[in-house]
Amino acid sequence: MSTQMEDVLGVPQILELIEAEGEFLQSVKKEYLTEYPEDYYDYSLLSIHYKNLELIMEKLSSHKSKLKTMLELLAFIPNLEFPLHKNVKILTVHQLYEIKEYIYYYNQLYYFLEKQDWLDIFGDLKDLTEFFEILDPEGFGLPIFVISSAYSDEIGDILNKQLKLIQELKESHTQLLEKAKKELQIPYLKDSFTVSRAETELADRIIHSPYFVLTAENVANYSFALADDEHCLELKKKINNLQEKLEAEEHYVLQELTDIYREWESEIFLSWLSLRRGAWKILLSNFAFKYNCSIPVVWHKKAIIVKKAVNLPLKRHLESMGRKYQPVDYEFSGSVSLLTGPNMGGKTTVLKTIGQFCTLLHYGIPLPCESAELPLFKHIWYNQSETDNNADLSSFGREVVSFTQAIQQSGTNLFLLDEFARGTNPIEGELLVSAVLQYLATTRNMSIAATHFSAPTMLPKVTQYSIAGLNLNKIKAQNPRDANERLKILNEAMDYSIKRLKKNEAPPLNAINVARILGMPEEILKYTEIKDK
């Protein structure tokens, strides 16, 4: 399915509700939602995924506080790269730091899962404590890494010698500076300082002094630093020599740690993969609990049966305005289902919700409903997604071109037609809709169409449904002036449930009543009345 199709159906708004805190969980979510997991277009693999997810949800359903703890622990885990996969010969200190930091937070989660007897949620997680201890020879138990004397007595010896020489150099500099102050008779001198060019005599004295070197100059100032005498130069040379030895010894330690890591990398990598798979199921479980979702039954029948379906973007929008949302049952079967009902009666919502559910199925995501049984479609086509600005085609033209391409796609597909062909004249539009539905009835696909045209309702292979419509008893004696209040009354009076009509049964007519509720003047509506001749 195209990104544009998902956008029009409102799928991204649902995916945003899958909360992923922290860089690790965000990367997991991005990985699983970047594109359809190809494995999921397979009934058996998708069923296995949902069965495993259902078992996890059953285990967590009575432990919501522990689920929260698990998510918090996952949020601390950083992303991890595997440098040896990129042919890195020797690990750097920074790379070992990242590995140790990852394992530190991984272990926190591992110990928690082990205590709850929940390790099976994540599959094949390994205890990495032993490797962590290799990177933590001091036993501090912190997510930091340095090469210390704990790895090598030689490193400790070098560092001690360096420290003594650095202290001696510092003392020599102090003595040299005091000597310079006395000889130059400038008591406020420092190791480094700036002198204005305007202070000619002072600047000249310092420039010709053996105690300082000119480090920088510009049109306004001179900058000076304390010069090293022979003793200081010798100390610096010794310090540099020790630094070279230290770096050589650290390189040796890094090579040893790289060799050890190479032995552990496969186990760390496999645990990392298991962690990502398990983390995705935890995110889905949390989403399911928060939005009352269920695990669907995926079947081969040409039928979509859903109890108390919820269009989450619409529900959240209505509730933000203080309006209620009515969950609806769906039971569509056969090749072509036709849905009729008034404008603002919920037909588009039905099509979008079905599209959302079938798209979420591809991602292996629980569905916001009480229960669901539906097939897995290879492609989903919704005509209202053809909204790109093509100067060469009208909206009707884009719709026809897109539909023609869609029917050529392989596999069993879902077609959602919302007022198809309304962009052309009504006479030919009605003929086209009827022709399209007759054709779709002969294919392996499943189609659900919403229309106001009458001819399609007479087709022999089409099952007809209708939105129940307005409950007029709920709106009597209510005549608010405010438009928002009128919309609220309409929302509360509309019954969005779907009923199957008998062959040739006329659907309820509510358009005039809807117009009346929304404030159309009676002096206009009176002309709609059918009078006896």
ZAMARGU-4260 file (C-alpha; in steps of 0.2 Angstrom, whole numbers, plus 5000, padded with zeros to 4 digits):
<rodrens>
0) 5000/5000/5000 | 5006/5017/4996 | 5010/5030/5009 | 4997/5041/5002 | 4984/5028/5004
5) 4989/5025/5022 | 4988/5044/5025 | 4971/5045/5019 | 4965/5030/5029 | 4972/5038/5045
10) 4984/5024/5048 | 4999/5035/5053 | 4988/5043/5067 | 4986/5025/5074 | 5004/5020/5072
15) 5009/5036/5082 | 4999/5029/5097 | 5011/5015/5098 | 5022/5023/5111 | 5041/5020/5110
20) 5052/5029/5123 | 5071/5030/5121 | 5082/5027/5106 | 5082/5008/5106 | 5063/5007/5106
25) 5061/5021/5093 | 5073/5011/5082 | 5063/4995/5084 | 5047/5004/5080 | 5054/5012/5065
30) 5061/4995/5059 | 5045/4986/5060 | 5035/5000/5052 | 5046/5006/5038 | 5038/4994/5026
35) 5027/4979/5027 | 5036/4965/5034 | 5036/4953/5020 | 5034/4938/5031 | 5017/4944/5037
40) 5010/4942/5020 | 5008/4924/5024 | 4994/4917/5034 | 5003/4904/5044 | 5017/4916/5049
45) 5005/4930/5053 | 4995/4918/5063 | 5010/4912/5073 | 5015/4930/5076 | 4998/4934/5083
50) 4997/4918/5093 | 5014/4923/5102 | 5008/4940/5105 | 4992/4934/5112 | 5001/4923/5124
55) 5012/4938/5130 | 4997/4949/5132 | 4988/4935/5143 | 5004/4934/5154 | 5005/4953/5156
60) 4986/4957/5157 | 4986/4956/5176 | 5003/4964/5178 | 5001/4982/5171 | 5013/4990/5183
65) 5027/4977/5179 | 5024/4980/5161 | 5027/4999/5164 | 5043/4994/5173 | 5048/4983/5158
70) 5045/4998/5146 | 5055/5010/5157 | 5070/4997/5157 | 5069/4996/5138 | 5068/5015/5137
75) 5086/5016/5145 | 5094/5003/5133 | 5104/5012/5119 | 5106/5007/5101 | 5120/4996/5098
80) 5131/4994/5082 | 5142/4979/5079 | 5158/4986/5073 | 5166/4969/5068 | 5152/4967/5055
85) 5160/4982/5047 | 5177/4973/5046 | 5184/4984/5060 | 5201/4975/5066 | 5202/4982/5083
90) 5189/4991/5094 | 5191/5008/5101 | 5189/5014/5118 | 5173/5023/5113 | 5166/5007/5104
95) 5169/4997/5120 | 5161/5010/5130 | 5145/5009/5119 | 5145/4990/5121 | 5147/4990/5139
100) 5134/5004/5141 | 5122/4993/5131 | 5125/4977/5141 | 5123/4986/5157 | 5105/4991/5153
105) 5102/4975/5144 | 5107/4966/5160 | 5095/4977/5171 | 5081/4971/5160 | 5087/4953/5160
110) 5088/4952/5179 | 5070/4959/5180 | 5064/4946/5167 | 5073/4932/5176 | 5065/4937/5193
115) 5047/4937/5185 | 5051/4921/5175 | 5047/4931/5159 | 5063/4928/5149 | 5052/4917/5137
120) 5043/4934/5132 | 5059/4939/5123 | 5064/4922/5116 | 5083/4918/5116 | 5090/4930/5128
125) 5107/4926/5135 | 5115/4931/5152 | 5129/4943/5147 | 5135/4946/5165 | 5152/4937/5162
130) 5156/4948/5148 | 5151/4964/5157 | 5163/4959/5171 | 5177/4958/5158 | 5173/4976/5154
135) 5172/4980/5172 | 5188/4973/5180 | 5187/4986/5194 | 5170/4979/5199 | 5162/4997/5199
140) 5146/4990/5190 | 5144/5006/5180 | 5139/5009/5162 | 5156/5017/5159 | 5173/5011/5151
145) 5191/5016/5153 | 5207/5006/5151 | 5214/5006/5168 | 5228/4998/5178 | 5216/4984/5182
150) 5220/4977/5164 | 5239/4979/5165 | 5252/4981/5179 | 5262/4990/5165 | 5249/5003/5163
155) 5248/5006/5181 | 5267/5008/5182 | 5267/5020/5167 | 5253/5031/5174 | 5262/5032/5191
160) 5278/5038/5183 | 5269/5050/5172 | 5260/5058/5187 | 5276/5061/5196 | 5284/5069/5181
165) 5269/5080/5178 | 5269/5085/5196 | 5288/5089/5195 | 5285/5099/5179 | 5272/5109/5187
170) 5283/5113/5202 | 5297/5118/5189 | 5286/5130/5180 | 5281/5138/5197 | 5299/5140/5201
175) 5303/5147/5184 | 5288/5159/5185 | 5294/5166/5202 | 5311/5169/5195 | 5304/5178/5180
180) 5293/5189/5191 | 5309/5194/5202 | 5321/5197/5187 | 5308/5207/5177 | 5301/5215/5192
185) 5283/5211/5187 | 5274/5203/5201 | 5258/5199/5193 | 5264/5188/5179 | 5256/5172/5175
190) 5259/5156/5164 | 5251/5165/5150 | 5244/5183/5148 | 5241/5197/5135 | 5249/5214/5135
195) 5243/5229/5125 | 5254/5236/5111 | 5251/5253/5119 | 5262/5247/5134 | 5278/5248/5124
200) 5291/5247/5137 | 5283/5233/5146 | 5280/5223/5130 | 5298/5226/5125 | 5305/5220/5142
205) 5295/5204/5140 | 5299/5201/5122 | 5318/5202/5126 | 5316/5191/5141 | 5321/5172/5141
210) 5307/5168/5152 | 5292/5170/5139 | 5288/5167/5121 | 5277/5176/5110 | 5262/5165/5105
215) 5251/5177/5096 | 5249/5195/5091 | 5237/5207/5082 | 5235/5226/5079 | 5231/5228/5098
220) 5239/5215/5108 | 5254/5203/5111 | 5250/5186/5119 | 5264/5177/5129 | 5267/5160/5137
225) 5280/5154/5150 | 5295/5147/5141 | 5302/5130/5146 | 5320/5129/5152 | 5331/5114/5149
230) 5325/5105/5164 | 5307/5107/5159 | 5310/5102/5141 | 5318/5086/5148 | 5303/5082/5159
235) 5291/5084/5144 | 5302/5073/5134 | 5301/5059/5147 | 5282/5062/5149 | 5280/5060/5130
240) 5290/5044/5130 | 5279/5037/5143 | 5264/5042/5134 | 5270/5032/5119 | 5273/5017/5130
245) 5256/5019/5137 | 5247/5020/5120 | 5257/5004/5115 | 5251/4995/5130 | 5233/5001/5128
250) 5233/4995/5110 | 5238/4978/5117 | 5224/4978/5129 | 5212/4984/5116 | 5217/4970/5105
255) 5215/4957/5119 | 5198/4964/5122 | 5193/4964/5104 | 5198/4945/5103 | 5187/4942/5118
260) 5173/4952/5111 | 5174/4942/5095 | 5171/4926/5105 | 5155/4934/5113 | 5149/4944/5098
265) 5138/4930/5091 | 5129/4928/5107 | 5127/4946/5110 | 5120/4948/5092 | 5108/4934/5094
270) 5102/4941/5111 | 5101/4958/5102 | 5089/4951/5089 | 5078/4942/5102 | 5077/4958/5112
275) 5071/4968/5097 | 5058/4955/5092 | 5052/4954/5110 | 5052/4973/5112 | 5041/4975/5097
280) 5028/4963/5105 | 5029/4973/5121 | 5026/4989/5112 | 5011/4981/5103 | 5004/4973/5120
285) 5005/4990/5128 | 4996/4998/5113 | 4983/4984/5114 | 4980/4987/5133 | 4979/5006/5132
290) 4966/5006/5117 | 4956/4990/5121 | 4963/4980/5106 | 4961/4962/5102 | 4970/4949/5093
295) 4961/4945/5076 | 4958/4929/5068 | 4966/4928/5051 | 4956/4917/5039 | 4954/4913/5021
300) 4935/4916/5020 | 4929/4931/5010 | 4921/4939/5025 | 4925/4953/5037 | 4917/4951/5054
305) 4921/4964/5068 | 4913/4967/5085 | 4913/4985/5092 | 4926/4992/5079 | 4934/5008/5084
310) 4941/5021/5072 | 4954/5028/5084 | 4958/5044/5075 | 4940/5048/5074 | 4936/5043/5092
315) 4950/5054/5099 | 4944/5069/5088 | 4926/5067/5094 | 4931/5065/5112 | 4942/5081/5111
320) 4926/5090/5106 | 4916/5082/5120 | 4906/5071/5108 | 4904/5053/5110 | 4910/5039/5098
325) 4899/5024/5094 | 4908/5007/5091 | 4900/4998/5077 | 4899/4979/5072 | 4904/4975/5054
330) 4899/4959/5045 | 4903/4960/5027 | 4904/4944/5016 | 4904/4939/4998 | 4913/4948/4984
335) 4904/4964/4984 | 4895/4973/4998 | 4885/4989/4995 | 4883/5002/5009 | 4870/5015/5009
340) 4864/5028/5021 | 4863/5047/5023 | 4878/5059/5021 | 4886/5061/5038 | 4879/5044/5042
345) 4896/5036/5044 | 4898/5027/5027 | 4916/5034/5024 | 4920/5030/5042 | 4916/5012/5039
350) 4927/5011/5024 | 4941/5020/5032 | 4940/5009/5048 | 4940/4993/5037 | 4955/5000/5028
355) 4964/5004/5044 | 4961/4986/5051 | 4966/4977/5035 | 4982/4988/5035 | 4986/4985/5053
360) 4984/4967/5050 | 4999/4968/5038 | 5009/4975/5052 | 5004/4962/5064 | 4996/4975/5075
365) 4981/4971/5087 | 4965/4979/5081 | 4955/4992/5091 | 4939/4981/5093 | 4931/4968/5104
370) 4935/4954/5091 | 4939/4953/5073 | 4939/4939/5059 | 4946/4944/5043 | 4956/4939/5028
375) 4974/4945/5023 | 4973/4955/5008 | 4989/4958/4997 | 4984/4975/4992 | 4971/4988/4998
380) 4964/5001/4986 | 4953/5016/4992 | 4948/5028/4979 | 4948/5043/4990 | 4967/5042/4991
385) 4969/5048/4973 | 4971/5067/4977 | 4987/5071/4969 | 4988/5086/4959 | 4990/5080/4941
390) 4986/5094/4929 | 4982/5082/4915 | 4968/5073/4924 | 4952/5077/4933 | 4948/5069/4949
395) 4937/5057/4940 | 4951/5054/4928 | 4964/5050/4942 | 4951/5039/4950 | 4948/5029/4934
400) 4967/5027/4930 | 4971/5022/4948 | 4957/5009/4948 | 4962/5002/4931 | 4980/4999/4938
405) 4973/4992/4954 | 4963/4978/4946 | 4979/4972/4937 | 4988/4968/4954 | 4990/4950/4958
410) 4983/4942/4974 | 4967/4944/4983 | 4964/4962/4986 | 4952/4974/4995 | 4943/4987/4985
415) 4935/5001/4995 | 4924/5012/4984 | 4918/5028/4992 | 4905/5037/4980 | 4915/5030/4965
420) 4913/5040/4949 | 4904/5055/4958 | 4916/5066/4949 | 4907/5064/4932 | 4889/5066/4927
425) 4876/5056/4937 | 4869/5046/4923 | 4885/5039/4917 | 4892/5039/4934 | 4878/5027/4940
430) 4882/5016/4925 | 4900/5015/4929 | 4898/5011/4947 | 4886/4997/4942 | 4898/4990/4929
435) 4913/4991/4941 | 4903/4982/4955 | 4897/4968/4942 | 4915/4966/4937 | 4922/4965/4955
440) 4909/4952/4959 | 4917/4940/4946 | 4935/4942/4954 | 4944/4934/4968 | 4944/4951/4977
445) 4933/4958/4990 | 4924/4975/4988 | 4914/4986/4999 | 4906/5001/4991 | 4897/5016/4998
450) 4885/5025/4986 | 4870/5036/4984 | 4866/5029/4967 | 4850/5017/4965 | 4855/5006/4951
455) 4869/4996/4960 | 4856/4991/4974 | 4847/4981/4960 | 4863/4971/4955 | 4860/4952/4958
460) 4877/4948/4966 | 4878/4962/4978 | 4874/4961/4996 | 4866/4977/5003 | 4869/4985/5020
465) 4863/5002/5027 | 4868/5014/5041 | 4853/5013/5053 | 4852/5032/5053 | 4843/5045/5064
470) 4834/5042/5079 | 4821/5056/5078 | 4815/5054/5095 | 4832/5060/5102 | 4831/5077/5093
475) 4813/5082/5095 | 4811/5099/5104 | 4829/5103/5102 | 4833/5118/5091 | 4850/5126/5096
480) 4857/5141/5086 | 4875/5136/5088 | 4883/5126/5074 | 4893/5115/5086 | 4878/5111/5097
485) 4869/5106/5081 | 4883/5094/5076 | 4883/5087/5094 | 4864/5084/5093 | 4866/5075/5076
490) 4880/5065/5083 | 4870/5059/5098 | 4854/5056/5087 | 4863/5046/5073 | 4863/5027/5075
495) 4879/5022/5066 | 4876/5003/5067 | 4875/4993/5051 | 4860/4982/5046 | 4859/4970/5031
500) 4845/4974/5020 | 4834/4962/5011 | 4834/4961/4992 | 4827/4977/4985 | 4823/4984/5002
505) 4824/5003/5002 | 4837/5011/5014 | 4831/5024/5027 | 4830/5041/5020 | 4838/5054/5032
510) 4846/5068/5021 | 4832/5081/5024 | 4831/5077/5043 | 4850/5080/5043 | 4849/5096/5034
515) 4835/5102/5046 | 4846/5097/5061 | 4860/5107/5054 | 4849/5123/5053 | 4843/5123/5035
520) 4828/5135/5035 | 4810/5128/5035 | 4806/5140/5021 | 4818/5130/5010 | 4814/5113/5017
525) 4795/5115/5013 | 4799/5113/4995 | 4805/5095/4998 | 4788/5089/5003 | 4779/5078/4992
530) 4761/5085/4989 | 4746/5075/4983 | 4741/5081/4966
</rodrens>
